[in-house]
């Protein structure tokens, strides 16, 4: 009987190799020439597993029971949350853990410097959810990422700005012509720059873009390697504090939308109750923050390493709150996509609605806002 089981195991092993298109050639020398103890343990373990399975008297599974089991196993037991410094309050307060741990769901947090990096991680399956500005989803969709808009974030136009050194000769946006401007490509800072240039009558090609993540951009700004820096809070507040940077212009009168919470479509569709709980806690934190700005500043100042006065300034220029992903927001976002395509900053046209759920799907987890 053992010989029969072993033969079946070898047959299944060969079948697996065939369906995965794995040829028996020198490219797989490492796999097939593993040290004998490791290879022997691997094969022995698998053979024993097959033997125990074959010798057990397991009845034929009930199709409906199997279906229910597969459905239950698809539910996430871990929520992998990507965040940026401006969203750190949600992590600091620990509200998601308090809500989800009793349900048997743990929360893992991963910090990213900016939205593009966060969505890259989401696209490869490293995280399930994250908050970004309006631009990163457009670049991600253009790159073929399967992402879903879950929730809108209230716009905070004064929380982003174009900074120049205190003694710079640049006094207005038109003075940026021919200058080196640092910013994170595909971020909300990118859009602010595009819109500010357009408003001033300049073209995007009139400036020399330097695509740098926030930390690298700050280093270049401090060294004088760039003439201006487009950035958002809390990096914006920290730069004002440490470098005495001068604000050339902020997003007031320019920015029309905030950011978004996005998830993978698979996570949303398979974990609606969990998504509902997450969205509710996000809303609760935003509402609490509106009424407790001093407490928010006191909480975040030591976490971010920013003095309380500067942190308070940053918090006071932020608009707290969430907004539904409705037709108005989708149209605004489509305008962002069209702008980047017209400037040839993305390789193809993007249809924002491809990353939007149906109204029925949103109704399953969206709170009244």
C-alpha positions as CSV (number, residue, x, y, z in Angstrom):
1,X,0.0,0.0,0.0
2,X,2.9,2.4,0.8
3,X,4.3,1.7,-2.7
4,X,1.0,2.6,-4.2
5,X,0.8,5.8,-2.2
6,X,4.4,6.7,-3.1
7,X,3.7,6.2,-6.8
8,X,0.6,8.4,-6.6
9,X,2.7,11.1,-4.8
10,X,5.4,11.0,-7.5
11,X,2.7,11.2,-10.2
12,X,1.1,14.2,-8.6
13,X,4.5,15.8,-8.2
14,X,5.3,15.4,-11.9
15,X,1.8,16.7,-12.8
16,X,2.4,19.8,-10.6
17,X,5.8,20.4,-12.4
18,X,4.1,20.1,-15.8
19,X,1.2,22.5,-15.1
20,X,3.7,25.1,-13.7
21,X,5.7,24.7,-16.9
22,X,8.9,23.8,-15.0
23,X,11.4,22.1,-17.4
24,X,13.9,19.5,-16.2
25,X,17.0,21.4,-17.2
26,X,20.2,23.0,-15.8
27,X,18.3,26.1,-14.8
28,X,16.7,24.1,-12.0
29,X,20.0,22.5,-10.8
30,X,19.8,24.2,-7.4
31,X,16.3,22.7,-6.8
32,X,17.1,19.2,-7.8
33,X,20.6,19.1,-6.4
34,X,19.7,20.2,-2.9
35,X,21.8,18.6,-0.1
36,X,20.6,15.1,0.6
37,X,19.4,15.6,4.2
38,X,17.2,18.6,3.1
39,X,15.9,16.9,0.0
40,X,15.4,13.7,1.9
41,X,13.5,15.4,4.7
42,X,11.4,17.3,2.2
43,X,10.4,14.1,0.3
44,X,9.9,12.1,3.4
45,X,7.7,14.7,5.0
46,X,5.5,14.9,1.9
47,X,5.3,11.1,1.6
48,X,4.2,10.8,5.3
49,X,1.6,13.5,4.8
50,X,0.2,11.6,1.8
51,X,0.4,8.4,3.8
52,X,-1.5,9.7,6.8
53,X,-4.1,11.3,4.6
54,X,-4.6,8.1,2.7
55,X,-4.8,5.9,5.8
56,X,-7.3,8.1,7.6
57,X,-11.0,7.2,7.2
58,X,-12.1,10.7,6.2
59,X,-15.6,10.6,4.6
60,X,-16.4,12.3,1.3
61,X,-16.8,16.0,2.0
62,X,-20.2,17.6,1.7
63,X,-20.1,20.1,-1.2
64,X,-22.0,22.7,0.7
65,X,-19.8,22.4,3.8
66,X,-16.7,22.7,1.6
67,X,-18.0,25.8,0.1
68,X,-18.7,27.3,3.5
69,X,-15.3,26.4,4.7
70,X,-13.6,28.0,1.7
71,X,-15.7,31.2,2.2
72,X,-14.7,31.4,5.9
73,X,-11.0,30.8,5.1
74,X,-11.1,33.7,2.6
75,X,-11.9,36.2,5.4
76,X,-8.9,38.1,6.4
77,X,-7.5,37.6,9.9
78,X,-4.9,40.3,9.5
79,X,-5.4,43.8,8.2
80,X,-2.2,45.2,6.7
81,X,-2.4,49.0,6.9
82,X,-0.1,51.3,5.0
83,X,0.2,54.8,6.3
84,X,2.1,58.1,5.9
85,X,3.1,60.5,8.7
86,X,0.1,62.6,8.2
87,X,-2.2,59.6,8.9
88,X,-0.3,58.4,12.0
89,X,-3.0,59.5,14.4
90,X,-5.1,56.5,13.5
91,X,-2.2,54.2,14.4
92,X,-1.2,56.1,17.5
93,X,-4.7,56.0,19.0
94,X,-5.0,52.2,18.6
95,X,-8.7,52.3,17.7
96,X,-8.5,49.7,15.0
97,X,-6.9,47.2,17.3
98,X,-9.5,47.8,20.0
99,X,-12.2,47.2,17.4
100,X,-10.8,44.3,15.4
101,X,-8.8,42.2,17.9
102,X,-11.9,40.9,19.7
103,X,-13.1,39.7,16.2
104,X,-9.9,37.7,15.9
105,X,-8.3,40.2,13.5
106,X,-4.9,41.7,14.0
107,X,-3.6,45.0,12.5
108,X,-0.1,45.3,10.9
109,X,1.2,48.8,10.2
110,X,3.8,49.8,7.6
111,X,5.0,53.4,7.1
112,X,5.7,54.9,3.7
113,X,7.3,58.3,2.8
114,X,4.6,59.1,0.2
115,X,1.6,57.8,-1.6
116,X,3.2,56.3,-4.8
117,X,5.4,54.0,-2.7
118,X,2.4,53.0,-0.6
119,X,0.3,52.1,-3.7
120,X,3.2,50.2,-5.2
121,X,3.2,48.0,-2.1
122,X,-0.6,47.6,-2.4
123,X,-0.3,46.6,-6.0
124,X,2.1,43.7,-5.2
125,X,0.0,42.5,-2.3
126,X,2.1,43.7,0.6
127,X,-0.7,45.8,2.2
128,X,-4.5,45.9,2.1
129,X,-5.4,49.5,2.7
130,X,-3.8,52.9,2.8
131,X,-4.5,56.6,2.6
132,X,-3.0,58.8,-0.2
133,X,-3.5,62.1,-2.0
134,X,-5.5,62.4,-5.2
135,X,-2.6,61.8,-7.6
136,X,-1.1,58.4,-6.6
137,X,-4.2,56.4,-7.6
138,X,-4.0,57.8,-11.1
139,X,-0.4,56.8,-11.6
140,X,-1.2,53.4,-10.1
141,X,-4.1,52.8,-12.4
142,X,-2.0,53.9,-15.4
143,X,0.5,51.2,-14.4
144,X,-2.2,48.6,-14.3
145,X,-2.8,48.3,-10.5
146,X,-6.1,46.8,-9.3
147,X,-7.1,49.3,-6.6
148,X,-10.5,50.5,-5.3
149,X,-11.5,53.9,-3.9
150,X,-13.1,53.3,-0.5
151,X,-13.4,56.7,1.2
152,X,-12.7,60.3,0.4
153,X,-10.7,62.6,2.7
154,X,-11.7,66.2,3.2
155,X,-9.6,68.7,1.3
156,X,-7.0,70.7,3.3
157,X,-5.7,73.2,0.8
158,X,-3.4,75.1,3.2
159,X,-1.6,71.8,4.2
160,X,0.6,71.7,1.1
161,X,2.8,74.4,-0.2
162,X,5.7,75.4,-2.6
163,X,8.6,76.4,-0.4
164,X,11.7,78.4,-1.3
165,X,14.7,79.3,0.9
166,X,14.3,82.4,3.1
167,X,16.7,84.5,1.1
168,X,15.6,83.3,-2.4
169,X,15.0,85.8,-5.1
170,X,11.9,83.8,-6.1
171,X,9.0,86.0,-5.1
172,X,6.1,84.6,-7.2
173,X,5.2,81.5,-9.1
174,X,6.3,82.9,-12.5
175,X,9.8,83.2,-11.0
176,X,10.0,79.4,-11.1
177,X,10.6,79.5,-14.8
178,X,13.8,77.7,-15.6
179,X,14.3,76.7,-11.9
180,X,14.8,73.3,-10.3
181,X,11.8,72.2,-8.3
182,X,11.8,69.1,-6.1
183,X,8.7,67.0,-5.4
184,X,7.5,63.4,-5.2
185,X,6.4,62.3,-8.6
186,X,2.8,61.2,-8.8
187,X,1.9,62.8,-5.4
188,X,-0.5,65.5,-4.4
189,X,2.5,67.9,-4.5
190,X,2.9,67.0,-8.1
191,X,-0.6,68.2,-8.9
192,X,-0.3,71.3,-6.8
193,X,2.8,72.3,-8.8
194,X,1.0,71.6,-12.1
195,X,-2.0,73.6,-11.1
196,X,0.0,76.5,-9.6
197,X,2.1,76.8,-12.8
198,X,-1.1,76.7,-15.0
199,X,-2.7,79.4,-12.9
200,X,0.4,81.6,-13.2
201,X,0.5,81.1,-17.0
202,X,3.5,78.8,-17.1
203,X,3.8,75.4,-18.7
204,X,5.1,72.3,-16.9
205,X,8.0,72.3,-19.3
206,X,9.0,75.7,-18.1
207,X,10.5,74.3,-14.9
208,X,13.1,71.6,-14.3
209,X,11.4,68.9,-12.2
210,X,13.4,66.9,-9.7
211,X,11.6,63.8,-8.7
212,X,12.6,63.2,-5.1
213,X,10.9,61.5,-2.1
214,X,10.3,63.8,0.9
215,X,13.5,63.0,2.8
216,X,15.7,63.3,-0.3
217,X,13.9,66.5,-1.4
218,X,14.5,68.1,2.0
219,X,18.2,67.2,1.8
220,X,18.5,68.7,-1.7
221,X,16.5,71.8,-0.5
222,X,18.8,72.4,2.5
223,X,22.0,72.0,0.4
224,X,20.7,74.4,-2.2
225,X,20.6,71.8,-5.0
226,X,17.1,72.8,-5.9
227,X,15.4,76.2,-6.0
228,X,12.0,75.2,-4.6
229,X,10.3,72.3,-2.9
230,X,6.6,71.3,-3.1
231,X,5.6,69.4,0.0
232,X,2.8,68.6,2.4
233,X,2.4,68.4,6.2
234,X,3.9,67.4,8.5
235,X,7.1,67.6,6.3
236,X,6.0,71.1,5.4
237,X,5.7,72.2,9.0
238,X,9.0,70.5,9.9
239,X,10.8,72.3,7.1
240,X,9.4,75.7,8.2
241,X,10.6,74.9,11.7
242,X,14.1,73.7,10.8
243,X,15.0,75.6,7.7
244,X,13.0,78.8,8.0
245,X,11.7,78.1,4.5
246,X,9.4,80.7,3.0
247,X,6.0,79.8,1.6
248,X,5.8,80.9,-2.0
249,X,2.2,79.7,-2.4
250,X,0.0,77.1,-0.7
251,X,-3.0,75.1,-2.1
252,X,-5.6,77.7,-1.0
253,X,-7.8,78.5,-4.0
254,X,-6.1,75.7,-6.0
255,X,-6.7,72.4,-4.3
256,X,-10.3,71.2,-4.8
257,X,-10.2,67.7,-3.4
258,X,-8.4,65.8,-0.6
259,X,-7.1,62.3,-0.7
260,X,-8.5,58.8,-0.5
261,X,-8.5,55.6,1.4
262,X,-7.9,52.8,-1.0
263,X,-8.0,49.0,-0.7
264,X,-7.4,46.1,-3.0
265,X,-10.6,45.0,-4.7
266,X,-10.1,41.5,-3.3
267,X,-10.0,42.7,0.3
268,X,-13.1,44.9,-0.1
269,X,-15.2,42.2,-1.7
270,X,-14.2,39.5,0.7
271,X,-14.2,41.4,3.9
272,X,-17.2,43.7,3.9
273,X,-17.9,43.6,7.7
274,X,-14.2,44.3,8.4
275,X,-14.2,47.1,5.9
276,X,-17.3,48.6,7.6
277,X,-15.6,48.5,11.0
278,X,-12.4,50.1,9.6
279,X,-14.4,52.9,7.9
280,X,-16.4,53.6,11.0
281,X,-13.2,53.9,13.1
282,X,-11.6,56.2,10.6
283,X,-14.7,58.4,10.7
284,X,-14.7,58.4,14.5
285,X,-11.1,59.6,14.6
286,X,-11.7,62.3,12.1
287,X,-14.7,63.6,14.1
288,X,-12.8,63.4,17.4
289,X,-9.9,65.4,15.8
290,X,-12.2,68.2,14.7
291,X,-13.2,68.8,18.3
292,X,-9.9,68.1,19.9
293,X,-7.2,69.9,17.8
294,X,-5.0,70.7,20.9
295,X,-5.0,67.0,21.9
296,X,-4.2,65.9,18.4
297,X,-1.2,68.3,18.4
298,X,0.0,67.1,21.8
299,X,-0.4,63.5,20.7
300,X,1.5,63.8,17.4
301,X,4.3,66.3,18.4
302,X,6.5,63.8,20.3
303,X,5.6,61.0,17.8
304,X,6.8,63.0,14.8
305,X,9.6,64.8,16.6
306,X,8.1,68.3,16.0
307,X,7.8,71.0,18.6
308,X,4.2,71.6,19.9
309,X,3.9,75.1,18.5
310,X,4.8,73.9,15.0
311,X,2.6,70.9,15.2
312,X,-0.3,73.0,16.4
313,X,0.2,75.2,13.3
314,X,0.1,72.2,11.0
315,X,-3.0,70.7,12.8
316,X,-4.9,74.1,12.6
317,X,-4.5,74.3,8.8
318,X,-5.8,70.8,8.3
319,X,-9.4,70.0,7.5
320,X,-10.6,66.8,9.3
321,X,-13.4,64.7,8.0
322,X,-14.3,62.1,5.4
323,X,-16.4,62.3,2.3
324,X,-18.3,59.7,0.2
325,X,-16.9,58.5,-3.1
326,X,-19.8,60.0,-5.2
327,X,-20.2,61.3,-8.7
328,X,-18.8,64.7,-7.9
329,X,-15.6,63.2,-6.4
330,X,-15.2,60.8,-9.3
331,X,-15.5,63.7,-11.8
332,X,-12.9,65.7,-10.0
333,X,-10.6,62.7,-9.9
334,X,-11.2,62.1,-13.6
335,X,-10.1,65.7,-14.2
336,X,-6.8,64.8,-12.4
337,X,-6.3,61.8,-14.6
338,X,-7.0,63.8,-17.8
339,X,-4.5,66.5,-16.7
340,X,-1.7,64.0,-16.2
341,X,-2.4,62.3,-19.6
342,X,-2.5,65.6,-21.4
343,X,0.9,66.4,-20.0
344,X,2.2,62.9,-21.0
345,X,3.1,62.1,-17.4
346,X,1.1,58.8,-17.6
347,X,1.4,56.4,-20.6
348,X,-2.3,55.9,-21.2
349,X,-5.7,57.4,-20.5
350,X,-7.2,56.3,-17.2
351,X,-10.9,55.8,-16.5
352,X,-11.3,56.4,-12.8
353,X,-14.7,54.6,-12.7
354,X,-12.8,51.3,-13.3
355,X,-11.5,51.6,-9.7
356,X,-14.9,52.5,-8.3
357,X,-17.4,50.2,-6.6
358,X,-21.1,50.0,-7.3
359,X,-23.5,52.1,-5.1
360,X,-24.7,48.8,-3.6
361,X,-21.2,47.8,-2.7
362,X,-20.5,51.2,-1.1
363,X,-23.7,51.0,0.9
364,X,-22.5,47.8,2.5
365,X,-19.8,49.6,4.5
366,X,-20.1,53.4,4.0
367,X,-21.3,55.5,7.0
368,X,-23.5,58.5,6.6
369,X,-21.2,61.5,6.3
